[in-house]
Amino acid sequence: MLAARQRARRAGTRPRTDHTIETALAIVRDLAGFLAAQRGKQDWALADVHDIEAFLAALPRARKRRLTVLRQFFCFARTQKIILADPARGLTATAPRSFTGQTIALDQQRALFRRWTTSPDAHPHEALLGILALLHGASSSEVRHLQAGDIDAGARTIRLGKRPHPVPLDPASWQALQRCLAHRDGQRTGNPHVIVTKGTKAGRAPASTAYISHVLDPCGVPPRMLRCTRLADLVNTMDPKLVAAAFGMNPEGVMIYLADHVDNGRLPGHDERRT
């Protein structure tokens, strides 16, 4: 790198700064420490693609910069006969897409379910959005644009967003919907939407995005976290293609929720081994 900087100066191009060189050396130093401490490898020739991928995964946002430096280093190491194969050659700067959002634990789901089905403190809008997101994976936009005409009282189904089929409601979800409709009727509005606020009862527009985003503030859980929890559970217990078809999503969008590990409690024969 120092020789390249000297050539750049003679050629009149932009040479590497001291900071750039020091940063590159620090990345190689960190990789050496990672290989020795966590991989038990004391020789560059023992490094493989799995080691490099694990090192890059530690700081996903710095993946592109780190990989650029490692490519330069391993190319140099190969020309110097320090290694035989370049472990960074087949890697890409774009990290594999995966789900990085947050989900809520089962005991917290039960507590929220009890709040929205039995507690009189929960606002009807909160109960409806929470129940639909937790049990049916509904997004804030789907609930926000839900209209009275999307409800089939006979079949107890609703139309959510662009989903290809009506969504059947369980008794708890149907009860939350009826509470919300009763609250809407009390406002004496002509607005066709199920969720009607003081600002929209005189018109026909849906509730604002800002209002929907704060409906679940009393319980401290955002709607997106509830939806992600439901999608992650469905994708990991059912066929992801069926989930994509039911939700009207692209299969690629559903696959990011597919975990790369399985909880021990879901392994076959786990109960037998424990007993």
GIKATA-V441804 format. One record per backbone hydrogen bond with DSSP energy under -0.5 kcal/mol. CO is the residue of the C=O (numbers start at 1). NH is the residue of the N-H. Records with the same first field share a line. If there is no record, write none. Layout:
# GIKATA-V441804
CO->NH  NH
This chain:
# GIKATA-V441804
1->5
2->6
3->7
4->8
5->9
6->10
7->11
8->12  13
13->15
17->21
18->22
19->23
20->24
21->25
22->26
23->27
24->28
25->29
26->30
27->31
28->32
29->33
30->34
31->35
32->36
33->37
34->38  39
35->39  41
43->46
44->47
48->52
49->53
50->54
51->55
52->56
53->57
54->58
55->58
56->59
57->60
59->62
60->63
62->66
63->67
64->68
65->69
66->70
67->71
68->72
69->73
70->74
71->75
72->76
73->77
74->78
75->79
76->80
77->82  83
78->81
85->87
86->89
88->91
93->95
105->109
106->110
107->111
108->112
109->113
110->114
111->115
112->116
113->117
114->118  119
115->119
119->122
123->127
124->128
125->129
126->130
127->131
128->132
129->133
130->134
131->135  136
132->136  138
133->137
139->143
140->144
141->145
143->146
146->194
147->150
148->151
150->159
151->153
152->156  157
156->169
157->152
158->160  167
159->161
160->163
166->168
167->158
170->174
171->175
172->176
173->177
174->178
175->179
176->180
177->181
178->182
179->183
180->184
181->185
182->186
183->187
184->187  189
185->188
192->148
194->196
195->207
197->200  201
200->203
201->190
208->212
209->213
210->214
211->214
212->215
214->217
215->218
216->219  220  221
217->220
222->225  226
223->227
224->228
225->229
226->230
227->231
228->232
229->233
230->234
231->235
232->236
233->237
234->237  238
239->242  243
240->244
241->245
242->246
243->247
244->248  249
250->253  254
251->255
252->256
254->257
255->258
256->99
257->259
263->266
264->267
267->270
269->273
270->274
271->275
